[in-house]
Amino acid sequence: MRKQLTKRVVLVLVVLVLALASPLPAQAHGVGPTADLQLAQTFAGNDLTIVLRRTPEVPGPLQVEVFAHAPVRPITVTLAISGQPHDATLRLVSPGVQAATLRVERAGEQVLELRAGDQRATIPFRVLVDRLAAWEIITYGGFAAGGLLIITSLGSAVLRRPLLRALAVPLAIGAVLALVIATTTAGLSKDLPPAVPDGAPPTTGLRADAADGSAPNGRPYVNLRLSTQPANPRTGQDFDLLLSLTDGSSGRPADDLVVHHAALIHTVITSQDGREFRHVHPVRTAPGVLTVRLSVSTPGKHLLYAEFERADSGAQLVSGSFQVAGARLQAPAAGTDGIDVQVALSPRRVVAGRPVTIQAEVSADGRPARDLQPWLGMAGHLVIRDASGNFFGHVHELTSMAAQAQRTADRAPLQDETVAREGPTLRFTYTFPAPGRYLVWVQFARSFRIHTVPLTIDVAKGQP
C-alpha cells in the first residue's frame, strides 16, 4: 500500500515538474496605463512645457516640472490642483527646468491651475492608478496556490499518519490543476484585455447620447471665433488673443480637447507678409476658450492657424485672422547661441505633387550640433504657408517621428526636453499641393531655446 502511494505521488510530481518546465510566454501586458503628461503652454509671456509625472497611488504626491524656454520673462507661478488646499510656487527667471510637488487625494479627472499675476490657466488631466486584471489575479493566484499545495503534498506524503498520507495525492493533483490553469491563463494573456485603471472614464469610445449631440461615427467640426482684449490692439503693446471653440452641431463650447503632439492646441500666427511668425500654445481659461498673450511688431492683418484633436475624433485645423494697428516696429533680436543652419532640397527643383526632402544641417560654434532637444516630442518641426495665406501645413522631423511612434507602441514614456542628443541633421519630407511661392519655417530646440529658420521655396508646375 505504501509503495503504491509513493508511486502515485512521484507520478503526480513528474507531471508537475513537466508543467513547470514548460516555457511561459513573455508578459504581453505591462500594466502601465498612466504615463507622464507633457503639455506646451504659452503662459505669462513665456514658452513653457508642463510635465506631470506619473502618480503610482492615491492619495499620493504629484510631481510637476516646468520647462522654461529662452528668452524668459521673469515670473512667479503658483501651481495648485482645483479643490485641494495644497499649492506650490516656482520663480522662473532663466531657461531650464524647475520642479514642485503637489498632492492628489483621488484618482480620476483633475484640473491643474497656474497663476501668474492677472493670468490664469487650467490644465485638465486624469490620474490613473494601476490595478490587476482578472487574468493576472488568476495567474498569480494559481501559481501561489500551486506552490502552497506542492509543499503541503510533500509534507503529507512523508508523515506516518494514514489520514495525512491519504491527502498527498489529492493535494498534488490540486497543485497540478492550479499550475495548469495559471500557465494557460498566462499563455492567453496577450489576447485578454488589460484591467481598467482606477480613475478611468466609465466608458470608452464615443457615446451616441453624448451631451454635445454628436453621432457615434465622430464629433462634428468646431467653429472658431477670434477676439482680442483690448478690442483694437497696437504694435508693441501686450494684448490677449482669445480663441472661442464651439461645437459645429450644438453650438456649445467645445471643451473636449485631448493632448495632441504634447499640447492641447498648436497655434501658428503670422503677419500677412510672413515676416513675423509665432508658434504658440494658448492656455485654457474657460470651457472652450483658450487665450494667449502677445505683442507684435507688424501692423495690419495677422493670420492664425490652430491644430487640435477632440476626444474620440481626429485632428482638426481651423483658421482665422485679426487686425493690429500702429506703426511697423523693429522686431526684437532673437538669440542664436552660435547656431548656423544650412538647408538643402532634394530634388533641387521642387515640383507640385511630388515629394521633396528638406534637410537642415545644424551646427553650433562651427561644429555639428548633436545636442538638440526634443520639442513637442519631436527633434524638429516644419511649418508651411503659401504666399496668400490660404494654405497651411505642419510636418515633423522624420527620424524623431519614427522614434516617437516606436515608443508609443512600446508604451514607453516620451523623451522630455532634458534629453539633448538630437541632430545635427533634421529631415522633413513634404509634397507641395500646387505651384507657387511658399513660406517655410524650420523649428528646433537647443539649450532650452526654440530656434526658427525662415525659408522661401518656389514650387514649379508638374507635368500633366
C-alpha positions in Angstrom: 0.0 0.0 0.0 2.8 2.3 0.9 4.7 1.6 -2.3 1.5 2.4 -4.4 1.1 5.7 -2.6 4.7 6.6 -3.2 4.4 5.8 -6.9 1.3 7.9 -7.2 2.9 10.9 -5.5 6.0 10.5 -7.8 3.8 10.4 -10.9 1.9 13.5 -9.9 5.1 15.3 -9.1 6.6 14.3 -12.5 3.6 15.9 -14.2 4.1 18.9 -12.0 7.7 19.3 -12.9 6.9 19.0 -16.7 4.3 21.7 -16.2 6.7 24.0 -14.5 9.4 23.2 -17.1 7.2 24.3 -20.0 8.3 27.7 -21.3 5.9 30.5 -20.4 5.3 33.3 -22.9 6.7 36.7 -22.1 4.2 39.1 -20.4 2.5 40.9 -23.3 0.7 43.3 -21.0 2.8 45.5 -18.8 0.1 47.2 -16.9 1.1 50.9 -17.2 -1.9 53.0 -18.2 -0.6 56.2 -16.7 2.4 57.8 -18.5 3.9 61.2 -17.9 1.8 64.0 -19.4 3.6 66.7 -21.4 1.8 69.9 -22.4 3.3 73.0 -24.1 1.8 76.3 -22.8 2.4 79.9 -23.8 1.8 81.5 -20.4 2.6 84.9 -19.0 4.8 85.8 -21.9 6.8 82.6 -21.7 7.0 79.4 -23.7 6.7 76.6 -21.1 6.4 72.9 -21.1 4.5 71.4 -18.2 5.2 67.8 -17.3 3.1 65.9 -14.9 4.9 62.8 -13.6 3.1 59.6 -13.1 1.3 59.1 -9.8 1.5 55.4 -8.7 -1.0 55.7 -5.9 -3.6 57.9 -4.3 -3.6 59.7 -2.0 0.0 60.5 -3.1 2.4 63.0 -4.5 2.2 64.6 -8.0 5.5 65.9 -9.3 5.1 68.8 -11.7 8.0 70.0 -13.7 8.1 73.3 -15.6 10.5 73.7 -18.5 11.1 77.4 -19.5 12.4 78.3 -22.9 14.6 81.3 -23.7 14.0 84.2 -23.6 12.4 84.0 -20.1 10.3 86.9 -18.8 10.7 86.6 -15.0 7.5 85.4 -13.4 6.3 83.7 -10.2 4.0 80.8 -11.0 1.6 79.3 -8.4 0.6 75.7 -9.1 -2.5 74.1 -7.4 -5.0 71.3 -8.0 -8.5 72.6 -8.1 -10.4 71.7 -4.9 -7.2 70.9 -3.0 -5.7 73.1 -0.3 -2.1 72.4 -1.3 -0.2 74.6 -3.7 3.4 75.3 -4.7 5.3 78.4 -6.1 8.0 78.5 -8.6 10.1 81.5 -9.6 11.1 81.4 -13.3 14.0 83.7 -14.2 16.2 81.7 -16.6 15.9 78.8 -19.1 15.7 75.3 -17.7 13.6 73.1 -15.5 12.1 73.6 -12.1 10.0 71.1 -10.1 7.3 71.3 -7.5 5.3 68.6 -5.7 1.6 68.7 -5.2 -0.7 66.1 -3.6 -3.6 64.3 -5.2 -6.3 62.8 -3.0 -8.2 60.6 -5.5 -8.0 59.0 -8.9 -9.9 60.4 -11.8 -10.3 63.8 -13.5 -8.4 66.7 -12.1 -7.6 70.3 -13.0 -4.1 71.8 -12.6 -4.3 75.6 -12.1 -1.4 78.0 -13.0 -1.5 81.6 -11.8 0.9 84.4 -12.5 -0.2 88.0 -11.8 -3.5 88.5 -13.5 -3.1 85.5 -15.8 -4.6 82.1 -15.1 -4.5 78.8 -16.9 -6.3 75.5 -16.3 -5.0 72.1 -17.5 -7.4 69.2 -17.3 -5.7 65.9 -16.6 -6.7 62.4 -15.3 -5.0 60.5 -12.6 -5.0 56.7 -13.4 -3.9 54.1 -10.9 -3.0 50.6 -11.9 -5.0 47.6 -10.8 -4.7 43.9 -11.5 -6.7 42.5 -14.4 -8.7 39.3 -13.8 -6.2 37.2 -15.7 -3.4 38.5 -13.6 -5.3 37.5 -10.4 -5.9 34.0 -11.8 -2.3 33.7 -13.0 -0.6 34.9 -9.8 -3.2 33.2 -7.5 -2.8 29.9 -9.4 1.0 29.9 -9.1 0.8 30.8 -5.4 -1.8 28.1 -4.7 0.1 25.6 -6.7 3.3 26.3 -4.7 1.4 26.0 -1.4 -0.2 22.7 -2.4 3.1 21.3 -3.5 4.7 21.9 -0.1 1.6 20.6 1.7 1.5 17.5 -0.5 5.1 16.7 0.1 4.7 17.2 3.8 1.7 14.9 3.9 3.4 12.2 2.0 6.3 11.9 4.4 4.2 11.8 7.6 3.3 8.5 9.1 -0.4 9.3 9.9 -2.6 7.4 7.4 -5.1 10.3 7.1 -2.5 12.8 6.1 -0.7 10.4 3.7 -4.1 9.8 2.0 -4.3 13.5 1.3 -0.9 13.6 -0.5 -2.2 12.6 -3.9 -5.3 14.8 -4.0 -3.1 17.8 -2.9 -0.6 17.0 -5.6 -3.4 16.8 -8.2 -4.7 20.1 -7.0 -1.3 21.7 -7.3 -1.1 20.4 -10.9 -4.5 21.8 -11.8 -3.7 25.2 -10.2 -0.5 25.4 -12.2 -2.1 24.3 -15.4 -4.8 27.0 -15.0 -2.2 29.6 -14.2 0.0 28.6 -17.1 -2.9 28.5 -19.5 -4.1 31.9 -18.4 -0.6 33.4 -18.7 -0.3 32.0 -22.2 -3.6 33.6 -23.2 -2.8 36.9 -21.6 -1.7 38.6 -24.8 -5.3 38.2 -26.1 -7.0 39.3 -22.9 -8.0 42.9 -22.2 -5.9 44.8 -19.6 -7.5 46.0 -16.4 -9.3 49.3 -16.5 -7.3 51.5 -14.2 -8.9 53.3 -11.2 -9.9 56.8 -12.3 -10.6 55.9 -16.0 -13.8 57.2 -17.6 -16.7 54.8 -17.1 -17.0 54.0 -20.8 -14.6 54.2 -23.7 -15.3 55.4 -27.2 -17.9 58.0 -28.3 -21.4 57.6 -26.9 -24.3 58.2 -29.1 -26.0 60.1 -26.3 -23.1 62.5 -25.7 -24.1 65.8 -24.4 -23.0 67.6 -27.5 -25.3 65.6 -29.6 -22.5 64.0 -31.6 -23.0 60.8 -33.5 -21.2 57.5 -32.9 -19.0 58.0 -36.1 -17.2 61.1 -34.8 -17.6 64.6 -33.3 -18.7 67.5 -35.5 -16.2 70.0 -36.7 -15.7 73.1 -34.5 -16.2 76.7 -35.3 -13.6 79.3 -34.3 -14.3 82.9 -33.2 -11.3 85.2 -32.6 -11.3 88.2 -30.4 -8.8 90.5 -28.8 -8.6 92.3 -25.5 -8.3 95.2 -25.9 -10.5 95.2 -29.0 -8.1 97.3 -31.1 -4.5 96.1 -30.3 -1.5 98.1 -31.3 2.0 97.1 -32.3 4.5 96.9 -29.4 1.7 96.6 -26.8 0.6 93.4 -25.0 -2.9 92.1 -25.8 -4.8 88.9 -25.2 -5.9 86.8 -28.2 -9.0 84.7 -27.3 -9.9 81.6 -29.3 -13.5 80.5 -28.7 -14.2 77.0 -29.9 -17.8 75.8 -30.3 -19.3 72.5 -31.5 -20.4 72.6 -35.1 -23.6 70.8 -34.3 -24.9 72.1 -31.0 -23.1 75.5 -30.8 -21.9 74.6 -27.2 -18.4 75.2 -26.1 -16.0 72.6 -27.4 -14.2 71.7 -24.2 -13.1 68.1 -25.1 -9.6 68.8 -26.5 -7.1 66.0 -25.8 -3.4 66.0 -25.9 -2.2 66.1 -29.5 1.6 66.1 -30.0 2.3 67.3 -26.4 -0.2 70.2 -26.5 -3.9 70.8 -26.2 -3.7 73.2 -29.2 -0.9 74.2 -31.6 -1.3 77.7 -32.9 0.7 79.4 -35.7 0.4 83.1 -36.1 2.0 85.0 -39.0 1.7 88.5 -40.4 0.2 88.7 -43.8 3.6 89.3 -45.4 5.1 86.4 -43.4 7.8 88.5 -41.8 6.5 87.8 -38.3 6.0 84.2 -37.2 4.8 82.7 -33.9 4.3 79.1 -32.9 2.4 79.3 -29.6 0.2 77.2 -27.4 -2.7 79.1 -25.9 -3.9 78.2 -22.4 -7.3 77.1 -21.4 -9.1 79.8 -19.4 -12.7 78.7 -19.6 -14.7 75.8 -21.2 -14.0 76.1 -24.9 -11.9 79.3 -24.5 -8.1 79.4 -25.0 -6.0 82.6 -24.5 -2.5 83.7 -25.4 -0.9 87.0 -24.5 1.0 88.5 -27.5 2.9 91.6 -28.6 3.6 92.0 -32.3 5.8 94.4 -34.4 3.9 94.3 -37.7 0.7 96.2 -38.2 -2.2 95.0 -40.4 -3.7 91.6 -40.9 -2.4 88.6 -39.0 -3.3 85.0 -39.9 -4.0 82.3 -37.3 -4.0 78.5 -37.8 -4.9 76.2 -35.0 -4.4 72.4 -34.8 -6.0 70.3 -32.2 -7.8 67.0 -31.6 -11.1 66.3 -29.9 -11.8 63.3 -27.8 -13.0 60.3 -29.9 -12.2 62.2 -33.1 -9.4 63.1 -35.4 -7.1 66.1 -35.7 -8.7 69.3 -36.9 -7.4 72.6 -38.4 -9.2 75.9 -38.1 -8.1 79.3 -39.2 -8.9 83.0 -38.7 -7.4 86.5 -38.7 -7.2 89.6 -36.7 -6.0 93.2 -37.2 -3.3 95.2 -35.4 -3.0 99.0 -35.6 0.1 101.1 -35.2 3.5 101.6 -36.9 5.9 98.9 -38.0 8.4 98.3 -35.3 11.8 96.5 -35.4 11.3 93.0 -34.1 13.3 92.0 -31.0 16.5 90.3 -32.0 16.4 86.5 -31.4 19.3 84.8 -29.6 21.3 82.4 -31.8 23.6 80.7 -29.3 26.1 80.4 -32.2 23.7 78.4 -34.3 24.1 78.1 -38.0 21.7 76.1 -40.3 22.3 75.0 -43.9 19.3 73.8 -45.8 19.3 71.6 -48.9 16.4 70.4 -51.1 16.3 67.0 -52.8 15.5 67.2 -55.6 16.6 70.8 -56.0 13.8 71.6 -58.4 10.6 71.3 -56.3 7.6 70.3 -58.4 4.0 70.4 -57.2 2.5 67.0 -56.4 6.0 65.3 -56.0 7.6 64.7 -52.6 10.7 66.7 -51.7 13.1 66.2 -48.8 14.1 69.3 -46.9 17.3 68.6 -44.9 18.7 71.0 -42.4 22.2 70.7 -41.1 22.6 72.4 -37.7 25.9 73.5 -36.4 26.9 75.3 -33.2 30.1 77.3 -32.9 31.3 75.7 -36.1 30.7 72.1 -35.1 27.8 69.7 -35.8 25.1 70.3 -33.2 24.4 66.9 -31.7 22.7 68.2 -28.6 19.4 69.4 -29.9 16.4 68.8 -27.6 13.0 67.4 -28.4 10.3 70.0 -28.5 6.7 68.9 -28.6 8.0 65.3 -28.7 10.0 65.9 -31.9 13.5 66.9 -32.9 12.2 69.4 -35.4 9.1 70.9 -37.0 8.4 72.2 -40.5 5.6 74.8 -40.9 4.4 75.8 -44.4 2.2 78.6 -45.6 1.5 79.8 -49.1 2.0 83.4 -50.1 -1.7 84.2 -49.9 -2.2 82.5 -46.5 -4.9 80.2 -47.8 -2.9 77.1 -47.4 -1.2 75.8 -44.2 0.9 72.7 -43.5 2.8 71.3 -40.5 5.0 68.2 -40.5 7.6 66.6 -38.1 11.2 65.5 -38.4 11.3 62.0 -39.8 13.7 60.2 -37.5 12.2 61.5 -34.3 8.7 60.9 -35.6 9.6 57.2 -36.2 11.2 57.0 -32.7 8.1 58.5 -31.1 5.8 56.0 -32.9 8.0 53.2 -31.6 7.9 54.5 -28.0 4.2 54.8 -28.2 3.9 51.2 -29.5 6.1 50.0 -26.6 4.1 52.1 -24.1 7.3 53.9 -23.2 7.3 57.5 -22.0 8.2 60.2 -24.4 11.6 61.9 -24.1 11.3 65.1 -22.2 13.2 68.3 -23.0 16.2 67.5 -20.8 17.4 64.9 -23.4 19.9 66.6 -25.6 21.1 64.2 -28.2 19.1 65.0 -31.3 20.7 66.4 -34.5 22.7 67.6 -36.3 20.6 66.5 -39.3 16.9 67.2 -39.5 15.0 65.7 -42.3 11.5 66.5 -43.5 9.5 65.1 -46.4 6.6 67.1 -47.9 4.6 67.3 -51.1 3.5 70.8 -52.1 0.0 70.6 -53.5 0.2 73.4 -56.1 2.8 75.6 -57.9 3.7 79.0 -56.4 5.8 80.6 -53.7 5.7 79.1 -50.2 6.9 80.5 -46.8 8.6 77.8 -44.8 9.9 77.8 -41.2 12.1 75.1 -39.7 12.0 74.9 -35.9 14.1 73.0 -33.3 15.3 73.5 -29.7 18.7 73.7 -28.2 19.8 74.8 -24.7 16.1 75.5 -23.9 15.8 78.0 -26.7 13.5 77.4 -29.7 15.1 78.4 -33.0 13.2 79.3 -36.1 14.8 79.3 -39.5 12.7 81.0 -42.3 12.8 79.9 -45.9 11.2 80.6 -49.2 10.6 77.8 -51.6 9.3 78.2 -55.2 7.3 75.3 -56.4 7.1 74.6 -60.2 4.1 73.2 -62.0 4.2 69.5 -62.6 4.0 67.9 -66.0 0.4 66.7 -66.9 
